[in-house]
Amino acid sequence: MRIRRFDDVFVQTVKTSGRVVAGLHQRPEYNAEHTSNNPDPSLHPDDICLKGALLLS
């Protein structure tokens, strides 16, 4: 999970595990606008956060 700031808007991103096709990595990303730079998993659906959490383990 990462948070980036674009002007006055924070965007939180979750990357899920992906796959490799013909040597290229394909990894879905899910973005949500946020009000601060503190991570908030509740901004994303539970199934997306669970997929993203697998990358951290």
DABEL-V748381 format. One record per residue. N is the residue number from 0. RES is the residue in three letters. SS is DSSP state (alpha for helix, beta for strand, coil for the rest). PHI is phi as a letter, one per 40 degrees, with the letter a starting at -180 (* if undefined). NEAR is the number of other ideal C-beta (glycine too) atoms within 12 Angstrom. Layout:
N_RES_SS_PHI_NEAR, N_RES_SS_PHI_NEAR
//
This chain:
0_MET_coil_*_29, 1_ARG_beta_b_19, 2_ILE_beta_b_23, 3_ARG_beta_b_17, 4_ARG_beta_b_15, 5_PHE_beta_b_13, 6_ASP_coil_f_8, 7_ASP_coil_b_10, 8_VAL_beta_b_16, 9_PHE_beta_c_22, 10_VAL_beta_b_24, 11_GLN_beta_c_31, 12_THR_beta_b_26, 13_VAL_beta_b_34, 14_LYS_beta_b_24, 15_THR_coil_b_25, 16_SER_coil_c_20, 17_GLY_coil_b_16, 18_ARG_beta_a_12, 19_VAL_beta_b_10, 20_VAL_beta_b_9, 21_ALA_coil_f_7, 22_GLY_coil_g_7, 23_LEU_beta_b_9, 24_HIS_beta_c_14, 25_GLN_beta_b_14, 26_ARG_coil_b_18, 27_PRO_coil_c_19, 28_GLU_beta_b_23, 29_TYR_beta_b_25, 30_ASN_beta_b_21, 31_ALA_beta_a_26, 32_GLU_beta_c_20, 33_HIS_beta_b_26, 34_THR_coil_c_15, 35_SER_coil_a_15, 36_ASN_coil_c_15, 37_ASN_coil_c_13, 38_PRO_coil_d_21, 39_ASP_coil_a_18, 40_PRO_alpha_d_24, 41_SER_alpha_c_15, 42_LEU_alpha_c_25, 43_HIS_coil_b_28, 44_PRO_coil_d_15, 45_ASP_alpha_d_14, 46_ASP_alpha_c_15, 47_ILE_alpha_c_26, 48_CYS_alpha_c_25, 49_LEU_alpha_c_18, 50_LYS_alpha_c_24, 51_GLY_alpha_c_30, 52_ALA_alpha_c_19, 53_LEU_alpha_c_15, 54_LEU_alpha_c_19, 55_LEU_alpha_c_15, 56_SER_coil_c_8
//
